[in-house]
Amino acid sequence: MPPPDISPDETSPLLHPPELLIPATQNVLEISTAPSNPQTSQSFRIGSAMCSFAVNGLFQSSIGVMLPPLSEQYSLTDIHVSLIFLVGPAGYLLAAYCNGFIHSRYGQRGVAFLGPLLHMVSAILIAIHPPFPVVLVAFGMTGVGIGFLDGPWCAWAGAMEKASMVSGLLHGSFSLGAAAGPFIASVVMHAAHKPWYTWYYIMAVVSLLELFVLLTAFRYEDAARYRALHADDETYKMADWKAIFKHPATWVCAAYYLAYVGNETAISGWLVSYIARSRHATLYIASLSSSEFWAGMAVGRLALGFFTDRFGVRQATTFYFVCAILVEVLFTATKSSVASVVFATLMGFFMGPLFPSGIVVLTRLLPNDLHIAAVSFVASIGQVGGALLPFGIGALVDSMSIDVFPYAIIVFSTLSLAIWIVYARLRPKPAIEGSQEHDTGIDSLLGPATEESQ
């Protein structure tokens, strides 16, 4: 939706096939940098990947802002415009399972070329505002472009010596892009009085710059280098993918991400339409709510880290869920557009740690050799939730009214909390003598684990 500080909307930056991944024990820089085997600096490559994540955030977060003008442009019902939520994750999944082939054939520079190229082509297609079926194809291409860049850079960062720090930089860049996207798009449409598709001309230029930066940074990362790095990799076998399904934690975590990522994506996608139509706010104010939601999520991930470490990820996450649901109730009760924006920010703040917390617990419940396969699987399920729930809410809105939106997110937040409580009660299946989980917070909340749950 990875290291603990990743984000689900952010509906999953963790999705990648096993053949793509680099063993955590092997440093990316172990390959010779002699003149016969040149390589750009690591800091330059990290910086370029951060730029790429920021562009991903710009694309993903601006979808909610575009729903009202798209509906008006093409005379769409809510259920028809909701199809956008299906094609993006579908493209992401397609890219995720092509990444292994692309890397083995073209290396990292293959995805460094294809991802921005698809971003640019899809942005140009949307900008010329063709018939809506073509727009849907373009949004699917955007999802493919994001999928080509998201998982590979996550796997690459995870192989570094300072994996948590680099991953934090990448996903922090995504959050910055996600917070900036709705704000800039709303300024273009409402302050500069430009048509909605002007935003995608801007994104086409941004994608061109992304293409230049990534190709420059990863120009030496060809297939030969990739194959050399993976020549002795025996870590990821099909047996690992079969083994993860023997652990209840995998299934419960998948159910958690199905509900949570779907809920997070639905909030991001429908928040602007709800505040504009139900609170009768201007589209400029409504668009700010989406930016504030993502900004709150970024701040929450940073600011609540100390609290999470102090009280334990299980108990702290339960507390965040309760706070988020209370804020959602207040959000539903208020009639003020300004108060709605404030509550949207608080929702994002308390939801910020919820995605990475699930990964933290999963890695504590499974053996080390199953982590990558399990995380890839649950993130895939999260992508399914990120497609189905926003589309389902669109269907409800179409058949009932936009006022159903806040009640839907309260229901799914409560469902996510219920699954989390079950998930937090699990203990590692193979009991290892002398080992213990460094998190006792949930025990004080729910009581000690039974023998059956260990």
C-alpha positions in Angstrom: 0.0 0.0 0.0 7.9 -2.6 2.7 9.6 -0.8 5.5 7.4 0.4 8.3 7.2 4.0 7.0 5.6 3.2 3.7 2.2 4.5 2.7 -1.4 2.3 1.3 -3.0 5.0 -0.8 -1.6 5.2 -0.5 -3.2 2.0 -1.9 0.3 0.2 -2.1 3.7 1.0 -3.1 4.8 -2.5 -2.0 3.5 -4.5 -5.0 6.3 -6.2 -6.8 7.0 -9.7 -8.1 9.6 -11.9 -6.3 11.9 -12.0 -9.3 12.3 -8.3 -9.1 13.6 -8.1 -5.6 17.2 -7.7 -4.4 18.3 -9.7 -1.4 18.5 -7.4 1.7 21.9 -8.8 2.5 23.4 -7.6 -0.7 24.3 -4.0 -1.1 23.5 -2.4 -4.5 26.9 -0.8 -4.5 28.8 -4.0 -4.4 29.0 -4.0 -8.2 32.3 -2.5 -9.4 32.3 1.1 -10.4 35.5 0.9 -12.4 35.7 2.7 -15.7 34.8 -0.6 -17.5 31.6 -0.8 -15.4 30.5 2.9 -14.9 27.8 3.9 -12.6 26.2 7.2 -11.6 26.4 8.3 -7.9 24.0 6.7 -5.5 22.8 10.0 -4.2 21.9 11.1 -7.7 19.9 7.9 -8.3 18.1 8.2 -4.9 17.3 11.8 -5.7 15.9 10.8 -9.1 13.8 8.1 -7.5 12.4 10.6 -5.1 11.4 12.8 -8.0 9.7 9.8 -9.5 7.7 9.1 -6.4 6.7 12.8 -6.2 5.3 12.5 -9.7 3.4 9.4 -8.8 1.9 11.3 -5.9 0.9 14.1 -8.2 -0.9 11.7 -10.6 -2.7 9.7 -7.9 -3.9 12.4 -5.6 -5.3 14.7 -8.4 -7.9 12.1 -9.5 -10.4 13.2 -6.8 -10.1 16.8 -8.0 -10.8 15.8 -11.6 -14.0 13.8 -10.9 -16.4 16.8 -10.9 -15.0 18.4 -14.2 -14.8 15.0 -15.9 -18.4 14.3 -15.0 -19.4 17.7 -16.4 -17.3 17.4 -19.5 -18.6 14.0 -20.5 -22.0 14.1 -18.9 -21.2 11.1 -16.7 -23.1 9.5 -13.8 -21.2 8.8 -10.6 -21.0 5.1 -11.4 -19.5 5.8 -14.9 -16.8 8.2 -13.6 -16.0 5.6 -10.9 -14.6 3.4 -13.6 -11.4 5.4 -13.2 -10.9 3.8 -9.9 -10.9 0.3 -11.5 -8.5 0.9 -14.5 -5.7 2.5 -12.5 -5.1 -0.4 -10.1 -5.6 -2.8 -12.9 -2.7 -1.1 -14.8 -0.6 -1.1 -11.6 -1.1 -4.9 -11.2 -0.2 -5.5 -14.8 3.0 -3.6 -14.5 3.9 -5.3 -11.2 3.9 -8.7 -12.9 5.8 -7.5 -15.9 8.5 -5.9 -13.9 10.6 -9.1 -13.6 10.7 -9.5 -17.4 11.5 -5.9 -18.0 14.4 -6.0 -15.5 15.9 -9.2 -16.9 15.7 -7.9 -20.4 16.5 -4.2 -20.0 17.6 -3.7 -16.4 16.6 -0.8 -14.2 16.9 1.6 -17.1 14.1 -0.3 -18.7 11.6 0.8 -16.1 13.3 4.2 -15.8 12.3 4.7 -19.5 8.9 3.0 -19.7 7.4 4.4 -16.5 7.9 8.1 -17.3 7.1 7.5 -21.0 3.7 6.0 -20.1 3.1 8.9 -17.7 3.8 11.4 -20.5 1.7 9.6 -23.1 -1.3 9.1 -20.8 -1.1 12.8 -19.7 -1.2 13.9 -23.3 -4.1 11.6 -24.1 -6.1 12.9 -21.2 -5.1 16.5 -22.0 -6.6 16.4 -25.5 -9.9 15.3 -23.9 -10.8 12.5 -26.3 -14.0 10.4 -25.8 -14.3 9.0 -22.3 -13.4 5.4 -23.2 -10.0 6.7 -24.4 -9.6 8.7 -21.2 -10.2 5.4 -19.2 -7.4 3.7 -21.3 -5.2 6.7 -20.5 -5.8 6.4 -16.8 -5.0 2.7 -17.0 -1.7 3.6 -18.7 -1.0 6.0 -15.8 -1.4 3.0 -13.5 1.0 0.9 -15.5 3.5 3.7 -15.4 3.2 4.0 -11.6 3.5 0.3 -11.3 6.7 0.2 -13.4 8.3 2.7 -11.0 6.8 2.1 -7.6 7.8 -1.6 -6.8 11.2 -1.5 -8.4 12.4 1.6 -6.5 10.9 0.2 -3.3 12.9 -3.1 -3.8 16.0 -1.2 -4.8 15.8 1.0 -1.6 15.1 -2.1 0.5 18.4 -3.6 -0.6 20.5 -0.7 0.7 22.4 -0.5 3.9 20.2 2.3 5.2 17.0 0.9 3.8 14.6 2.5 6.2 16.0 6.0 5.7 16.0 5.7 1.9 12.5 4.2 1.9 11.3 7.1 4.1 12.7 9.6 1.7 10.9 7.9 -1.2 7.6 7.7 0.4 8.0 11.2 2.0 8.4 12.4 -1.6 5.2 10.6 -2.6 3.3 12.3 0.3 4.7 15.7 -0.8 3.5 15.1 -4.3 0.2 13.8 -3.2 -0.4 16.9 -1.0 0.7 19.3 -3.7 -1.3 17.7 -6.6 -4.9 18.7 -5.6 -3.8 22.1 -4.5 -1.9 22.9 -7.8 -4.7 21.4 -9.9 -7.3 23.5 -8.1 -5.2 26.7 -8.5 -4.9 26.0 -12.3 -8.7 25.5 -12.7 -10.1 28.0 -10.3 -7.5 30.7 -9.6 -6.0 30.8 -13.2 -9.4 29.9 -14.7 -8.0 27.3 -17.0 -9.9 24.2 -18.2 -9.4 21.0 -16.2 -7.3 19.3 -18.9 -4.7 22.0 -18.6 -3.5 20.1 -15.6 -2.6 17.2 -17.7 -0.6 19.3 -20.1 1.4 20.4 -17.1 1.8 16.7 -16.0 3.0 15.8 -19.5 5.8 18.4 -19.2 6.6 17.1 -15.6 6.7 13.5 -17.0 9.1 14.6 -19.7 11.4 16.0 -17.0 11.0 12.8 -15.0 12.0 10.8 -18.1 15.2 12.9 -18.6 16.2 12.7 -14.9 15.6 8.9 -14.5 17.3 8.0 -17.8 20.3 10.1 -16.8 20.5 8.6 -13.3 20.0 5.0 -14.4 21.6 5.0 -17.8 24.2 2.4 -16.8 21.8 0.1 -15.0 21.3 -2.4 -17.9 20.3 -6.0 -18.0 23.8 -7.3 -17.6 24.3 -5.5 -14.4 20.9 -6.7 -13.1 21.6 -10.3 -14.0 25.0 -10.1 -12.3 23.4 -8.8 -9.2 20.9 -11.6 -9.1 23.2 -14.4 -10.3 23.4 -16.1 -7.0 20.0 -15.2 -5.7 18.3 -18.4 -4.4 16.1 -16.6 -1.8 12.9 -16.3 -3.7 11.4 -19.6 -4.7 7.9 -20.7 -5.6 7.9 -22.6 -2.3 8.0 -19.3 -0.5 4.8 -18.2 -2.2 3.1 -21.5 -1.2 4.4 -21.3 2.4 3.0 -17.9 3.1 -0.5 -19.2 2.8 0.0 -21.7 5.6 0.2 -18.8 8.1 -3.1 -17.3 9.3 -1.3 -13.9 9.6 -1.1 -13.7 5.8 -4.8 -14.1 5.3 -5.9 -11.8 8.2 -3.4 -9.1 7.0 -4.8 -9.5 3.4 -8.3 -8.9 4.7 -7.1 -5.9 6.7 -5.5 -4.3 3.6 -8.5 -5.1 1.5 -10.7 -3.1 3.8 -8.2 -0.4 4.8 -6.6 0.5 1.5 -10.1 0.5 -0.1 -11.3 2.9 2.5 -8.2 5.2 2.2 -8.6 5.3 -1.6 -12.3 6.0 -1.4 -11.7 9.0 1.0 -9.1 10.4 -1.3 -11.2 9.8 -4.4 -14.6 11.0 -3.3 -13.7 13.7 -0.7 -13.7 16.6 -3.1 -17.0 15.7 -4.7 -18.6 15.2 -1.3 -17.6 18.6 0.1 -18.5 20.4 -3.1 -21.9 18.8 -3.4 -23.0 18.2 0.1 -21.3 21.1 1.9 -22.0 23.4 -1.1 -18.3 24.6 -1.1 -16.5 26.0 -4.1 -14.4 23.5 -6.0 -11.4 25.4 -4.9 -12.2 24.9 -1.2 -13.2 21.3 -1.8 -9.9 20.6 -3.6 -8.0 21.9 -0.6 -9.6 19.2 1.5 -7.9 16.5 -0.6 -4.5 18.3 -0.3 -5.0 18.6 3.5 -6.0 15.0 3.8 -2.7 13.9 2.2 -0.7 16.5 4.1 -2.2 15.3 7.4 -1.3 11.7 6.4 2.3 12.7 5.7 2.6 14.6 9.0 1.0 11.7 10.9 3.5 9.2 9.6 6.3 11.4 10.8 4.9 12.8 14.1 3.3 9.6 15.5 6.3 7.4 15.0 7.6 8.1 18.6 4.2 7.4 20.1 4.0 4.2 18.2 7.4 3.0 19.4 6.7 4.1 22.9 3.3 2.2 23.3 3.8 -0.6 20.8 2.5 -0.8 17.3 -0.6 -2.9 18.2 -2.0 -0.7 20.9 -1.0 2.6 19.2 -2.7 1.6 15.9 -5.9 0.6 17.8 -5.8 4.1 19.3 -5.3 5.7 15.9 -8.2 3.8 14.5 -10.5 5.0 17.4 -9.4 8.6 16.9 -9.9 8.4 13.1 -13.4 7.0 13.5 -14.3 9.7 16.0 -13.0 12.4 13.6 -15.1 10.7 10.8 -18.2 11.0 13.0 -17.5 14.7 13.5 -16.8 15.1 9.8 -20.3 13.6 9.1 -22.0 15.7 11.7 -20.6 19.1 10.6 -22.3 21.2 7.9 -19.4 23.7 7.6 -17.1 23.4 4.6 -14.2 24.9 6.5 -14.7 22.5 9.4 -14.9 19.7 6.9 -11.5 20.6 5.6 -10.1 20.6 9.2 -11.6 17.2 9.9 -10.2 15.9 6.6 -6.8 16.9 7.8 -7.2 15.2 11.1 -8.5 12.1 9.4 -5.3 11.9 7.3 -3.2 12.6 10.4 -4.6 9.6 12.4 -4.7 7.3 9.3 -1.1 8.0 8.4 0.5 5.1 10.4 -2.3 2.6 9.6 -0.8 1.2 6.4 2.8 0.7 7.6 1.6 -0.7 11.0 0.2 -3.7 9.2 3.5 -4.4 7.5 5.4 -4.1 10.8 3.1 -6.7 12.5 3.3 -9.0 9.5 7.1 -9.1 9.5 7.0 -10.0 13.2 4.6 -12.9 12.6 6.3 -14.6 9.7 9.8 -16.0 9.2 12.3 -13.7 7.6 12.4 -15.7 4.3 8.7 -15.2 3.8 8.5 -11.4 4.3 8.9 -10.3 0.7 6.4 -12.8 -0.8 3.9 -12.1 2.0 4.2 -8.3 1.7 3.8 -8.6 -2.1 0.6 -10.7 -1.7 -1.1 -8.5 0.9 -0.2 -5.4 -1.1 -1.8 -6.9 -4.2 -5.0 -7.5 -2.2 -4.8 -3.9 -1.0 -4.8 -2.8 -4.7 -8.0 -4.9 -5.2 -9.6 -3.0 -2.3 -8.4 0.3 -3.7 -10.2 -0.5 -6.9 -13.5 -2.1 -5.7 -14.5 0.1 -2.7 -14.2 3.5 -4.4 -16.1 2.0 -7.4 -18.7 0.6 -5.0 -19.2 3.9 -3.3 -19.6 5.5 -6.7 -22.4 3.0 -7.4 -24.1 3.8 -4.1 -23.8 7.6 -4.7 -25.3 7.1 -8.1 -28.3 5.1 -6.8 -28.8 7.1 -3.6 -26.9 10.4 -3.0 -23.5 11.8 -2.2 -24.5 11.9 1.4 -23.9 8.2 1.7 -20.1 8.7 1.4 -19.2 9.6 5.1 -21.4 6.8 6.4 -19.6 4.3 4.1 -16.2 5.4 5.3 -17.3 5.1 9.0 -18.5 1.5 8.3 -15.3 0.5 6.6 -13.1 2.2 9.2 -15.0 0.2 11.8 -14.6 -3.0 9.8 -10.9 -2.3 9.4 -10.6 -1.8 13.2 -12.3 -5.1 13.9 -10.0 -6.9 11.5 -7.0 -5.1 13.1 -8.0 -6.3 16.6 -8.1 -9.9 15.3 -4.8 -9.4 13.5 -3.1 -7.9 16.5 -4.1 -10.9 18.6 -2.1 -13.3 16.4 1.3 -14.5 17.5 4.1 -16.2 15.4 3.0 -19.7 14.3 6.4 -21.4 15.0 7.3 -20.7 18.6 11.0 -19.9 18.8 12.5 -20.5 22.2 14.0 -17.5 23.8 12.4 -15.1 21.3 9.7 -12.6 22.0 7.9 -9.9 20.2 9.0 -6.5 21.2 5.5 -5.1 21.5 3.4 -5.7 24.6 0.9 -2.9 24.2 -2.0 -4.9 22.9 -1.8 -7.4 25.8 -2.8 -4.6 28.2 -5.8 -3.8 26.0 -7.0 -7.3 25.1 -5.4 -9.6 27.6 -2.6 -12.1 27.0 -2.6 -14.3 23.9 -4.0 -17.7 24.3 -2.0 -20.8 23.5 -4.0 -21.3 20.3 -3.1 -17.8 19.1 0.6 -18.3 19.4 
